[in-house]
Amino acid sequence: MYAHEKNNKLRHYLKGKADAATGRLSKNSACNFDSLLDTVEIFDVEKMHAVISAHSSKNNLHRNHQRYLDWLGDTAGFLSLATVPASIFDKLDALLLQFPNFVDVIAYYREQMALAQVVDRAVFAANPLLIAGPPGIGKTAFCQALAKLIRTHYELISFSGVTAGFVIGGSSSSWAEGKPGRIVEALARGHKANPLIVMDEIDKTGGDKRYDPLGAFYQLLEKQTAKSFIDEGLEVPTDCSHIFWIATANELEEIADPIVSRFTVIEVNCPTRQQMKNVLLSIYRKVRRNHPWGVQFSEDLSPSVVSKIIESGLAPRLLQRELVSACGKAVLRNTGKKHRDNYPHEILPDDFKPRETGKRQIRMGFV
């Protein structure tokens, strides 16, 4: 997740920019900032070194800052800004084929990307978006697919398992286990000033309300205040104003109004029957692509199989699991047949038999 490719040109640029910021840049320097990548100072490494100098090596604050400086490496606290590829609109069109019920969300990002491309360097940026809708319709899968369109760091934070604010905003270094939170860690380890961070299922936060897991976002979701966000584990400002935020939720009523007001909210409904056909075929292709045995199956599903799966009403979240199971049944059905009859395997309607788990399956009411 945090692997970085060596880029000597970028490293030279970052060193030159850091020297310029501290007055150490030579007048004869050959570093041409205008011809190189856009970067911004996210971490003030001078302050971080000052904190280290002021505390012993046994001090928790000292250890936290040393760890982060190690992660930052030779960036000098300057991180690059991912830019929007020229082909972004074609990619969004392709994404619409996979997620046809996300038409309003994709239209929103088309607008945001169009604004980004007005300037010479199209920096990847968009206002925070909250995608609301019933469970199982593909909200998280959509965010993952969107992240692949642009080369930036991707971080998914599942709020169903977050019970306290220190997971996000850090815990005081005066505590024995005090350390920075997920947001500044994503910046330091991801080496991108504008990572895509998904706040998944923010309506599912739990724990003691005195330690609100969403508390840090009152500051983080406002660009002006996010620019000098202070994580309790570091105690020095970090520039979080370039982060690309997406949140997902099932029930808007479960989220505090001041948090909701910081997002553009778009509600996504269950796909229609016609849309579900495209969703299903997209999921099937993903199954074939993501498994080594996928090439042994036919490229498409037959109309009779498509019809049966759609009639089952299973939500997209469950379809991948059931399609893998159907593939297994198809192989077992062919066991013992002559080799030439075995490939490619093809799923038949009888191979699709969703298991009943004793609990309510997530099913859709088609429009």
C-alpha positions as CSV (number, residue, x, y, z in Angstrom):
1,M,0.0,0.0,0.0
2,Y,2.8,2.4,0.8
3,A,5.5,1.3,-1.7
4,H,7.2,4.2,-3.5
5,E,9.1,4.2,-6.7
6,K,12.5,5.9,-6.8
7,N,12.3,9.2,-8.7
8,N,15.6,11.0,-8.7
9,K,14.2,14.0,-10.6
10,L,11.5,14.4,-7.9
11,R,14.1,13.9,-5.1
12,H,16.3,16.7,-6.6
13,Y,13.3,18.9,-6.8
14,L,12.2,18.3,-3.3
15,K,15.6,19.0,-1.9
16,G,15.8,22.2,-3.9
17,K,12.4,23.3,-2.8
18,A,13.2,22.5,0.9
19,D,16.5,24.5,0.6
20,A,14.6,27.4,-0.9
21,A,12.1,27.4,1.9
22,T,14.9,27.5,4.5
23,G,17.1,30.1,2.6
24,R,19.8,27.5,1.7
25,L,19.2,27.5,-2.0
26,S,22.1,28.7,-4.1
27,K,21.6,31.5,-6.6
28,N,23.3,29.3,-9.2
29,S,21.0,26.3,-8.5
30,A,19.9,24.5,-11.7
31,C,16.6,23.4,-10.2
32,N,13.7,24.8,-12.3
33,F,10.6,24.5,-10.1
34,D,8.3,25.5,-13.0
35,S,9.3,22.5,-15.1
36,L,8.9,19.9,-12.3
37,L,6.1,18.4,-10.3
38,D,3.8,20.3,-8.0
39,T,4.6,19.8,-4.4
40,V,3.4,21.4,-1.2
41,E,4.9,21.5,2.3
42,I,2.8,19.1,4.4
43,F,5.1,18.5,7.4
44,D,7.4,21.1,8.9
45,V,10.4,19.0,9.4
46,E,12.4,21.7,11.1
47,K,9.7,21.8,13.9
48,M,9.8,18.0,14.0
49,H,13.6,18.0,14.5
50,A,13.2,20.6,17.1
51,V,10.7,18.4,19.0
52,I,13.2,15.5,18.8
53,S,16.0,17.7,20.1
54,A,13.9,18.9,23.0
55,H,13.0,15.4,24.2
56,S,15.0,12.3,25.2
57,S,14.9,9.2,23.0
58,K,12.8,7.5,25.6
59,N,10.1,10.1,25.3
60,N,7.0,9.1,23.3
61,L,6.9,12.4,21.4
62,H,10.5,11.9,20.3
63,R,9.8,8.4,19.0
64,N,6.6,9.5,17.2
65,H,8.5,12.3,15.3
66,Q,11.4,10.1,14.5
67,R,9.1,7.4,13.1
68,Y,7.4,10.0,10.9
69,L,10.7,11.5,9.7
70,D,11.8,8.0,8.7
71,W,8.6,7.5,6.7
72,L,9.0,10.9,5.0
73,G,12.6,10.0,4.0
74,D,14.3,12.6,1.9
75,T,11.1,14.5,1.0
76,A,11.9,17.2,3.5
77,G,8.2,17.3,4.3
78,F,7.2,18.3,0.7
79,L,4.8,15.9,-0.8
80,S,3.8,15.7,-4.5
81,L,0.2,16.5,-5.7
82,A,-1.4,13.9,-7.9
83,T,-2.8,15.3,-11.1
84,V,-5.8,14.5,-13.2
85,P,-5.0,12.4,-16.3
86,A,-6.0,13.8,-19.7
87,S,-8.1,10.7,-20.2
88,I,-10.2,11.1,-17.1
89,F,-13.5,11.7,-18.9
90,D,-13.1,8.5,-20.9
91,K,-12.3,6.7,-17.7
92,L,-15.4,8.1,-16.0
93,D,-17.5,7.0,-18.9
94,A,-16.1,3.5,-18.5
95,L,-16.8,3.7,-14.8
96,L,-20.4,4.5,-15.5
97,L,-20.8,1.2,-17.3
98,Q,-19.7,-0.6,-14.2
99,F,-21.8,1.5,-11.8
100,P,-24.8,2.7,-13.9
101,N,-26.8,3.6,-10.7
102,F,-24.0,6.1,-9.8
103,V,-24.8,8.4,-12.7
104,D,-25.2,11.4,-10.4
105,V,-22.0,10.7,-8.5
106,I,-20.0,10.4,-11.7
107,A,-21.6,13.6,-13.1
108,Y,-20.5,15.3,-9.9
109,Y,-16.9,14.2,-10.5
110,R,-17.0,15.2,-14.1
111,E,-17.8,18.7,-13.0
112,Q,-15.0,18.7,-10.4
113,M,-12.4,17.3,-12.8
114,A,-13.4,19.8,-15.5
115,L,-12.7,22.6,-13.1
116,A,-9.3,21.0,-12.2
117,Q,-8.3,20.9,-15.9
118,V,-9.0,24.6,-16.4
119,V,-5.5,25.4,-15.0
120,D,-2.2,24.4,-16.5
121,R,-1.5,21.7,-13.9
122,A,-4.7,19.8,-13.2
123,V,-4.3,18.9,-9.6
124,F,-6.5,16.1,-8.4
125,A,-9.1,17.8,-6.1
126,A,-12.8,17.8,-5.3
127,N,-15.1,19.0,-2.6
128,P,-16.0,16.4,0.0
129,L,-18.7,14.1,-1.1
130,L,-21.1,11.9,1.0
131,I,-22.6,9.0,-0.9
132,A,-25.8,7.8,0.8
133,G,-27.8,4.7,0.0
134,P,-29.0,1.3,1.1
135,P,-26.4,-1.4,2.0
136,G,-24.9,-3.6,-0.6
137,I,-25.4,-1.4,-3.7
138,G,-21.6,-0.9,-4.3
139,K,-20.7,2.3,-2.5
140,T,-17.4,1.1,-1.3
141,A,-16.6,-0.8,-4.5
142,F,-17.2,2.4,-6.4
143,C,-14.8,4.4,-4.3
144,Q,-12.1,1.7,-4.9
145,A,-12.7,1.8,-8.6
146,L,-12.5,5.7,-8.6
147,A,-9.2,5.6,-6.8
148,K,-7.7,3.5,-9.5
149,L,-8.4,6.2,-12.1
150,I,-5.9,8.5,-10.5
151,R,-2.5,7.7,-9.2
152,T,-2.7,8.8,-5.7
153,H,-2.6,7.1,-2.3
154,Y,-5.9,5.4,-1.3
155,E,-6.9,5.0,2.3
156,L,-10.1,3.3,3.5
157,I,-11.2,3.9,7.1
158,S,-14.1,1.7,8.1
159,F,-16.0,3.6,10.8
160,S,-18.0,0.6,11.8
161,G,-14.9,-0.4,13.8
162,V,-13.9,3.1,15.0
163,T,-15.0,3.7,18.6
164,A,-12.9,6.7,19.6
165,G,-11.5,9.9,18.1
166,F,-7.9,9.2,18.8
167,V,-8.0,6.6,15.9
168,I,-8.4,9.6,13.6
169,G,-6.8,12.5,15.3
170,G,-4.2,10.8,17.4
171,S,-3.7,10.3,21.1
172,S,-1.6,12.4,23.4
173,S,2.1,11.4,23.6
174,S,1.8,11.6,27.4
175,W,0.0,8.3,27.2
176,A,2.1,5.2,27.2
177,E,0.7,4.1,23.8
178,G,0.1,7.6,22.5
179,K,0.6,7.9,18.8
180,P,-0.6,9.9,15.7
181,G,-3.9,9.0,14.0
182,R,-4.8,7.5,10.6
183,I,-5.0,10.8,8.7
184,V,-1.5,12.1,9.2
185,E,-0.2,8.6,8.9
186,A,-1.8,8.3,5.5
187,L,0.0,11.5,4.4
188,A,3.4,10.5,5.8
189,R,3.4,6.9,4.5
190,G,1.5,7.5,1.3
191,H,3.9,10.3,0.1
192,K,1.0,12.2,-1.5
193,A,-0.3,15.6,-0.5
194,N,-3.8,14.8,-1.9
195,P,-4.6,11.2,-1.1
196,L,-8.1,9.8,-1.6
197,I,-9.4,9.0,1.9
198,V,-12.8,7.2,2.2
199,M,-14.7,7.5,5.4
200,D,-16.7,4.3,5.0
201,E,-20.1,3.9,6.8
202,I,-19.7,7.0,9.0
203,D,-23.3,6.4,10.3
204,K,-22.0,3.3,12.0
205,T,-19.7,5.0,14.6
206,G,-19.9,3.6,18.1
207,G,-18.3,3.9,21.5
208,D,-18.5,6.7,24.1
209,K,-19.9,9.9,22.6
210,R,-17.4,11.9,24.7
211,Y,-14.7,10.5,22.4
212,D,-16.6,11.1,19.1
213,P,-14.8,9.3,16.3
214,L,-16.0,12.1,13.9
215,G,-14.8,14.9,16.2
216,A,-11.6,15.7,14.2
217,F,-13.6,16.1,11.0
218,Y,-15.1,19.4,12.1
219,Q,-11.6,20.8,11.4
220,L,-10.4,18.4,8.7
221,L,-13.3,18.9,6.3
222,E,-12.8,22.7,6.2
223,K,-9.9,23.7,4.0
224,Q,-9.0,26.7,6.1
225,T,-8.7,24.9,9.4
226,A,-7.4,21.7,7.8
227,K,-4.3,23.5,6.7
228,S,-3.0,23.6,10.2
229,F,-4.4,20.4,11.7
230,I,-2.7,19.4,14.9
231,D,-2.6,15.6,15.6
232,E,-2.3,14.9,19.3
233,G,0.4,12.4,18.7
234,L,2.7,14.9,17.0
235,E,1.6,18.3,18.5
236,V,2.8,20.3,15.5
237,P,0.6,21.5,12.6
238,T,0.2,19.3,9.5
239,D,-1.4,20.6,6.2
240,C,-4.4,18.3,5.5
241,S,-6.1,20.8,3.3
242,H,-5.4,18.9,0.0
243,I,-7.0,15.6,1.0
244,F,-9.7,14.2,-1.3
245,W,-12.6,13.1,0.9
246,I,-15.4,10.7,0.2
247,A,-17.8,9.4,2.9
248,T,-20.4,6.6,2.6
249,A,-23.5,6.0,4.7
250,N,-26.7,4.1,4.8
251,E,-28.7,6.4,7.1
252,L,-28.1,10.2,7.0
253,E,-30.2,10.7,10.1
254,E,-27.6,8.9,12.1
255,I,-24.9,11.5,11.3
256,A,-24.6,14.9,13.1
257,D,-25.9,17.7,11.0
258,P,-22.7,19.8,11.3
259,I,-20.8,16.9,9.7
260,V,-23.4,16.3,6.9
261,S,-23.3,20.1,6.1
262,R,-19.6,19.8,5.3
263,F,-20.3,17.4,2.4
264,T,-22.1,17.5,-0.9
265,V,-24.7,14.7,-0.4
266,I,-25.8,12.5,-3.3
267,E,-28.2,9.6,-2.7
268,V,-27.7,6.5,-4.8
269,N,-30.5,4.0,-5.3
270,C,-30.6,0.4,-6.1
271,P,-30.0,-0.3,-9.8
272,T,-32.9,-0.8,-12.1
273,R,-33.3,-4.2,-13.8
274,Q,-31.6,-3.0,-16.9
275,Q,-28.8,-1.4,-14.9
276,M,-28.4,-4.5,-12.9
277,K,-27.4,-6.4,-16.1
278,N,-24.4,-4.2,-16.6
279,V,-23.5,-4.4,-12.9
280,L,-23.7,-8.2,-13.0
281,L,-21.5,-8.5,-16.1
282,S,-19.0,-6.1,-14.6
283,I,-18.8,-8.2,-11.4
284,Y,-18.4,-11.5,-13.5
285,R,-15.5,-10.0,-15.5
286,K,-13.9,-8.9,-12.2
287,V,-14.2,-12.5,-10.9
288,R,-12.5,-13.8,-14.0
289,R,-9.8,-11.2,-13.8
290,N,-9.0,-11.6,-10.1
291,H,-8.7,-15.4,-10.0
292,P,-6.1,-17.5,-11.7
293,W,-8.8,-20.0,-12.8
294,G,-10.8,-17.2,-14.4
295,V,-9.4,-17.7,-17.9
296,Q,-10.9,-21.2,-17.9
297,F,-14.5,-19.7,-17.9
298,S,-16.4,-18.2,-20.8
299,E,-16.1,-14.5,-21.3
300,D,-19.8,-13.8,-20.8
301,L,-22.8,-15.2,-19.0
302,S,-25.7,-16.6,-20.9
303,P,-29.0,-14.6,-21.0
304,S,-30.7,-17.4,-19.0
305,V,-28.1,-17.1,-16.2
306,V,-28.3,-13.3,-16.2
307,S,-32.0,-13.5,-15.9
308,K,-32.0,-15.9,-13.0
309,I,-29.4,-13.9,-11.1
310,I,-31.2,-10.7,-11.5
311,E,-34.5,-12.3,-10.4
312,S,-32.8,-13.4,-7.2
313,G,-32.6,-9.8,-6.2
314,L,-29.2,-10.2,-4.5
315,A,-27.4,-7.0,-3.9
316,P,-24.1,-6.4,-5.8
317,R,-22.1,-6.9,-2.5
318,L,-23.2,-10.6,-2.4
319,L,-23.0,-11.4,-6.1
320,Q,-19.3,-11.8,-6.3
321,R,-19.3,-14.5,-3.6
322,E,-22.2,-16.3,-5.2
323,L,-20.6,-16.1,-8.7
324,V,-17.4,-17.7,-7.3
325,S,-19.6,-20.5,-5.8
326,A,-21.4,-21.0,-9.2
327,C,-18.0,-21.3,-10.9
328,G,-17.1,-24.0,-8.5
329,K,-20.3,-25.9,-9.2
330,A,-19.6,-25.6,-12.9
331,V,-16.2,-27.2,-12.5
332,L,-17.6,-30.0,-10.4
333,R,-20.3,-30.6,-13.0
334,N,-17.6,-31.1,-15.7
335,T,-15.4,-33.4,-13.5
336,G,-14.8,-36.7,-15.3
337,K,-15.6,-35.4,-18.8
338,K,-13.1,-35.5,-21.6
339,H,-10.6,-32.7,-21.6
340,R,-11.9,-31.1,-24.8
341,D,-15.3,-30.8,-23.2
342,N,-14.1,-29.1,-20.1
343,Y,-13.0,-25.7,-21.4
344,P,-14.1,-23.1,-21.3
345,H,-16.4,-23.8,-18.4
346,E,-19.7,-22.1,-18.6
347,I,-22.1,-21.3,-15.7
348,L,-25.6,-22.8,-16.2
349,P,-28.8,-21.5,-14.4
350,D,-28.7,-24.5,-12.0
351,D,-25.2,-23.6,-10.9
352,F,-26.4,-20.4,-9.3
353,K,-27.9,-21.4,-6.0
354,P,-27.4,-18.8,-3.3
355,R,-26.9,-20.3,0.1
356,E,-29.3,-19.5,2.9
357,T,-27.3,-18.5,6.0
358,G,-30.2,-18.3,8.4
359,K,-29.9,-14.6,8.4
360,R,-31.6,-12.1,6.2
361,Q,-29.8,-11.7,2.8
362,I,-29.4,-8.2,1.4
363,R,-31.9,-8.1,-1.4
364,M,-32.9,-5.2,-3.6
365,G,-36.3,-3.8,-4.6
366,F,-35.8,-3.0,-8.3
367,V,-37.1,0.2,-9.7
